[in-house]
Amino acid sequence: MMARSPPRYAGEVTEQNEHSLADDLRLALDLADAADAISAERFRSLDLVVEQKPDRTPVTDADRAVELAIRDGLARERPGDAILGEEFGEQPGTGGTGNPAGTGDSRGTGPHRQWIIDPIDGTANFLRGVPVWATLIALVVDGVPVLGVVSSPAFQKRWWASTGQGAWLSEQSGPPRRLAVSKVATLADASISYNSLKGWDEAGRLDALLELSRAVWRTRAYGEMWSYMMVAEGLLDVSGEYDLQPYDVAALIPIVEEAGGRFTGLAGEDALWSGSALATNGVLHEDTLTLLDES
């Protein structure tokens, strides 16, 4: 069984309005339980309903059902909070706002408290029966992702983190364990995931990716949330890709950072609204950015 609540931490937690960050994390984990119950039942089902969205990406009845379940839970427990979800868009909150969201600089912009949801990250895998997919749930406060939950019932794994409280992984059996990134210190020894060759090509950065691949020890394209979680676990040293939305990365950022890594866009900018992602063990971050910038 996956953990139903986070480990108990010593010390005080930061208050956000009337809710502590620990309370928000417990809620996110409960929402992930509800999401898993829906998605696991629909995975590899013979009557899965698949449609094509206007952007030509697939969506299933499971995607929509998961997001609606999470939104219903938030409506009950955090009715004043804003929501951004992949399938049903933005819902404004009543807790105050900063500057308009989506301006390209997430820190200090957007709603004061906003939950960002990807009901099934990896829908194309989900509908083909490939187990690399997960539900992503994040809370962003004043533009900064402060907690993230990545729940993968097909892998029977769940990763989570909240600011200042570390990153954690629960698996089918055993207690949750704290995560830490690798200590690999040179690109020549690094194992990386580029996730989508087509994405780099469409961004006009294929040559840069090839230069990076020549500089490192090992390259793979694990895809979706999994490569970033492997950075947090210390199994990979670098992961990056283009063509991303905030709901693709918001939950990943706290997990990688709380595991000791760095998470930016591929030009070194804030990742949330950048449309790209670069997650590393921290030690290799500047070297990777420099190589990509010079290529």
Secondary structure, 3 states (H helix, E strand, C coil): CCCCCCCCCCCCCCEECCEEHHHHHHHHHHHHHHHHHHHHHHCCCCCCCEEECCCCCEEEHHHHHHHHHHHHHHHHHCCCCEEEECCCEEECCCCCECECCCCCCCCCECECEEEEEEEEECHHHHHHCCCCCEEEEEEEECCEEEEEEEEECCCCEEEEEECCCCEEEECCCCCCEECCCCCCCCHHHCEEECCCHHHHHHCCCHHHHHHHHHHCCEEECCCCCHHHHHHHHCCCCEEEEECCCHHHHCCHHHHHHHCCCEEECCCCCCCCCCCEEEEECCCCHHHHHHHHHHC
